[in-house]
Amino acid sequence: MCRWLAYSGTPVLLDTVLYRPEHSLINQSLKSRLGVESTNGDGFGLGWYSADGNGTPAVFRDIGPAWNNRNLQELAAHVRSPLFFAHVRASTGSAIQQTNCHPFRHGRWLWMHNGAIGDFHRLQRDLCMAVDPALFSCIEGSTDSEVMFYLAVTYGLDQDPPGAVARMAGLVERLGKEHGVAEPLQMTVAVSDGERVWAFRYSSQGKSRSLYYSSRADTVRHLYPEIDYLREVSDDTRIVVSEPLGDLPGVWNELPESSYAVLPSGPDADYLPFIPEL
């Protein structure tokens, strides 16, 4: 399985989040605490939006481990972004190649995933046949994650992101049952259009991979005024992570099973229920 991070808020240098925290994503690539595997060295990727860009995100991906990549460290120290994704990969069987590294991009959209479609080789043909024919040639790699992305695009990601992901998950559940796969879907997913981030936690088994979101920045500043890199960020700056970036009580909140969060968050609940549309 994999580890990932999504940031939304005041523009910051990427290394502020990727390298500086005690248990940063780069640290997790070598020594994950909550993942199925402790090492996530089968590639990595970044996707980021520029504050003054045209809405299309940039992507940088490589097949080596994140913990010793000098180009990644150099880039992260010089790129500033208000919204970015980062992902470190542990392959579940698909090839270690650049086109299989997350995040995936289509137009203004970014997508990354931790988890798997159970017995994907049995469902792959039917799932791919459900992708809009106009989108099929956009699939470059061989992962279940990328197929999930283009199914969500097919099912209306531009108009209704939560609904599109629910319809994608419903198709996987239905085809899994038809093919005799008892627990076809395991996913934590992040998707963004450059303005908002949607983060989903769901599994057929009801025992999803870990996913956490940060408390509001003003709350964190009140609890830990010594964290200097939080002094200048807006109160609605939030981070979603596969596992916490440090052992700070009050900072990290577990996203419940079968739910999704939206960044920036609304005035009410931090998360909403997620139910596949069968």
N, C-alpha and C positions, 0 to 999 in steps of 0.2 A: 504494500500500500504506500501511500505518499503523505506528505505534509505540505500545507499551503497557508498563505497569508493574503488577506485583502485589506487595503488601507483606503480610507476616504476622509478628506478633511482639508486642513490647511496644507498648502504645498510644503513638502519637506524633502531633503536629500534622501534618496533611497536607503543609504547605509545607516541613517538614523534608526530605521526600523529593522533592517535586515541584519545588521552587524552589532549594534550597540547594546541591545537588551541582554540580560544575563543568560537567558535560554533562547537566543535568537533562532530564526529559521535556519541560518547557516549552521549553528550549533546542532539543531535538530537533524540536519542532513546527515550528521555523523553519529549523533547520540540522542535519538528520539526516546522520549519517556513513555508516551501513550500510544505509539503506533504499533501495528502488527509486527513490523520489523524495526529494529533499532537503527539500522543504517538505510539511508535513502540516497544512494549514490548512482542511480541509473539515469542521470541527466537532471537538468533543471531548466527553469525558464522565468523570464520577467515579461510583463506586459504593462505599459504605462501610457497615460494620457498627459499631454502637455497643457498647461494652463492657457497658453495662447495658440494651441494647435487647431486643426480643422476637424477635430472629433474622431479621427482615426487613430487608434493606439499603435504605438511602436511595440515590437516584440523582439526579444533576444533569447535564444535557446541554444543549449549545447548538450552533448551526450555524456560529458564527464561529470564528476561529482562537484557540487557547489563549494565544498569546504576549501578547495585548493585552487579555485579558478581565479587567476589574477585579473583577467579581463572583466569578470563580474565585479570584483572588488573595485577596480578602477572606474567602471561605469557607475556603480552605485554611489561613489563618492562625488560624482559630478552631475548627476541627473536629479532634478527637482520636479516633483509631481504632486498634484492634489489627489490622484486616484491611481493606484497601481496594484497589480497582482504579482505574487511570487510563488513558485512551486518547486519542490524537490521530489524526485520520482523514485519509487521502488516498483519496478515492473512486476505485473502479475502474470507475465508470460509473453506479452507482445515484444517485438524486437526493440533493442536499444538503438534508436536512431532519432535524428533531429525532428523528423515529422511526427514522432510519437511523444515528444516533450510538450508539456503544457506551459503556458496557456495557449489555447487555440483562438484564432482570430477570424472573424468574418465581418467585413465592413467596419462598423463602429463597435461591434460586440467582441468582448473577451469572455472566455469560458475556461474553467479548470475544475478538476474532479479528483476526489479520493474515493476509492471503492472499486467495485467491479460489477459487471453483469455476469451472473452465474451461468456457467456453460455457454459462454458467449459464442463459441464456435458452432453451437447447435442453433442459436437464434440469429446469428449474424446475417444470413441471407434475407430472412424475413424482415429484420430491422432495416437493413439497407434498402430493401425494396420499398419501404415506407417513406424514405427520404424523397423530397421533391426532386424530380429528374433534373430540374434546372440547377440544383445544388449538388447533385451527386459528384460531379467532377471536382468540386471543391475539397472533397475528402482526400487528404494527402497521405495519411498514415494508416495504421492497422489496429488502432485501439478502439475499445468499446466507448471510451470517453468521447472521442471525436464523433462517433456515430450518434451518441446521445445529444451532442451539441447540434448537429445538423437536423436531427429529429425535432429538437426544440425550435430551431429556426423555421422548419417546415410547418410546425404547429402554431406559429404566430408569435414568436419571440418579440418581434417589433411592436406588436399591438398590446400584448398581455403576457409579460414575462412569467409571473407565477402560474398562470393558466397553461402556458406553453410547456413549462417544465412538468406540470401535473399531467398533461396529456402524454408527454414523452414517457414519464414514469408509469402511467397507466398502460401504455402499449407494451412496455417491457414486462410488466406484471402479467398481462393477458397472454402474451406469447410464451412467457415462461411456463405458465400453467398448462398451455396447450402442448408444450414439448415435455412436460413432466418434470420441470425444474421447480423444486419446492420453494426455494428462496431466491428468486431471480435477480433482485436488485439490492445493492449496497451503495449508498452515495452520500457524500457531502460535496456540494457543488457551489461554486461562486460564478456569477455571471454579471456583466456590467455593460452599460451603453455609454459610459463616460460621464454620466451625470449621477447615476445611482448604482448601488451594488445590491444584488439579491443573493442571499446565502441560504442554502437548503440543507437540512439534515433528515435523512429518511433511509429506512431499509425494510425489506419484506419481513425480515426476522424480528424487527422491533428492537434490535441491538446495534445501533448505528455506530460508525466510527466517531471519534471524539470531535467536537467543534465548540469553540468558545468565542464570545464577543466581549469587547472591553466596555467598562463603564464610561460614562461621560467624562470628558477631559477635566471639567471643573471638579468633579468628584475625586478623580485621581490626584489632581494637584493639591486638593485639600488634605488627602490622606498622606501623600508623599511629596511635599514641597521640594525635597532635595533632587527629584528627577528633573534635571535641567532641560532636557530636550522636549518637555511638555509645557514649558512656560509660555511659549509663543503660539501654541495651536489653539484653534477655536474650540468652543465648548462642545460642538457637535462632531468633532473629530473622533472617529471610531475605527477599530481594527477587529477583523474576524480572523481567527487562527485555528488550525487543527489542534494545537495544544498551546497552553499559556507560555508567554515569553519570559516568565519569571515567577518566583514564589512570593507574590504580593497580595495578601488578603484584601478583598474588596475591589480588585481591579478586573478580574476575569470571571465571567458568568457563563455557565454551560448552556448552550442552546438545547432546549428539550427535544426529545424524540418527535419526529413527524411535525416539524415546524420550520419556519423560515424567517429570516430577519431582513430588513431593508435599511440601507445606509444612503443618505442621512435618515435617521429614524424619525418617525412621526411624534406628535405630542403625547401619544397614549402608550400603547404596549410596545416593547422592544421587539416582539416577535409575534407571528401569527401562525395558525395551524396549517399544515400542509397535508393534503389528501390527494393521492393519484386519481386521475379521472379514468375510470376503467371503461 
